[in-house]
Amino acid sequence: MAGVWAAALGTAGVFALIIVIVWQIAATWRARMLASREQQYKELAQKYAQLLEDNVELHRRSIDELTQARQSIASMEKMMREIE
């Protein structure tokens, strides 16, 4: 009878050990996936920040060009008025 109990406890212990090992492997895998996802979010945020900076620079250039065009048009209008 004691041998049966010993075998049952041994079997339960092995199953418990297997469950703990599988649980730890799953937890480690999940932690790695979360870390990988966080790194991807950081990279995406950096790309977005760079695109935003590029967009701001393009917008500034467009404003500068538009200002120059307005100044040229105003100068031409002034010359046309003086000629008349």
C-alpha positions as CSV (number, residue, x, y, z in Angstrom):
1,M,0.0,0.0,0.0
2,A,2.8,2.4,0.8
3,G,4.4,1.6,-2.5
4,V,1.2,2.7,-4.3
5,W,1.2,6.0,-2.4
6,A,4.8,6.6,-3.1
7,A,4.2,5.9,-6.8
8,A,1.2,8.2,-6.8
9,L,3.1,11.0,-5.1
10,G,6.1,10.5,-7.5
11,T,3.8,10.7,-10.5
12,A,2.0,13.7,-9.1
13,G,5.4,15.3,-8.5
14,V,6.6,14.7,-12.0
15,F,3.3,16.1,-13.5
16,A,3.7,19.2,-11.2
17,L,7.3,19.6,-12.4
18,I,6.2,19.3,-16.0
19,I,3.4,21.9,-15.5
20,V,5.9,24.3,-13.8
21,I,8.4,23.9,-16.6
22,V,5.8,24.5,-19.3
23,W,4.4,27.4,-17.4
24,Q,7.8,29.0,-17.1
25,I,8.6,28.5,-20.8
26,A,5.3,30.1,-21.7
27,A,6.0,33.0,-19.4
28,T,9.4,33.5,-20.8
29,W,8.1,33.4,-24.4
30,R,5.4,35.9,-23.5
31,A,7.9,38.3,-21.9
32,R,10.1,38.1,-25.1
33,M,7.2,38.8,-27.3
34,L,6.2,41.8,-25.2
35,A,9.7,43.1,-25.3
36,S,9.9,42.6,-29.0
37,R,6.6,44.4,-29.5
38,E,7.7,47.3,-27.3
39,Q,10.9,47.6,-29.4
40,Q,8.7,47.7,-32.6
41,Y,6.6,50.5,-31.0
42,K,9.7,52.5,-30.2
43,E,11.0,52.1,-33.8
44,L,7.6,53.1,-35.1
45,A,7.5,56.2,-32.8
46,Q,11.0,57.2,-34.0
47,K,9.9,56.8,-37.7
48,Y,6.8,58.9,-37.0
49,A,8.9,61.6,-35.3
50,Q,11.3,61.7,-38.3
51,L,8.4,61.9,-40.7
52,L,6.8,64.7,-38.7
53,E,10.1,66.7,-38.7
54,D,10.4,66.2,-42.4
55,N,6.8,67.4,-42.9
56,V,7.4,70.5,-40.8
57,E,10.5,71.3,-42.8
58,L,8.6,70.9,-46.1
59,H,5.8,73.1,-44.7
60,R,8.4,75.7,-43.8
61,R,10.0,75.6,-47.2
62,S,6.5,75.9,-48.9
63,I,5.8,79.0,-46.7
64,D,9.1,80.5,-47.6
65,E,8.6,79.9,-51.3
66,L,5.0,81.3,-51.1
67,T,6.3,84.4,-49.3
68,Q,8.9,85.0,-52.0
69,A,6.3,84.5,-54.7
70,R,4.1,87.1,-53.0
71,Q,6.9,89.5,-52.7
72,S,7.8,89.1,-56.4
73,I,4.2,89.6,-57.4
74,A,3.9,92.7,-55.2
75,S,7.1,94.1,-56.7
76,M,5.8,93.4,-60.3
77,E,2.4,95.1,-59.4
78,K,4.3,98.1,-58.1
79,M,6.4,98.3,-61.3
80,M,3.2,98.1,-63.4
81,R,1.6,100.9,-61.5
82,E,4.7,103.1,-61.9
83,I,4.8,102.4,-65.6
84,E,1.2,103.5,-66.0
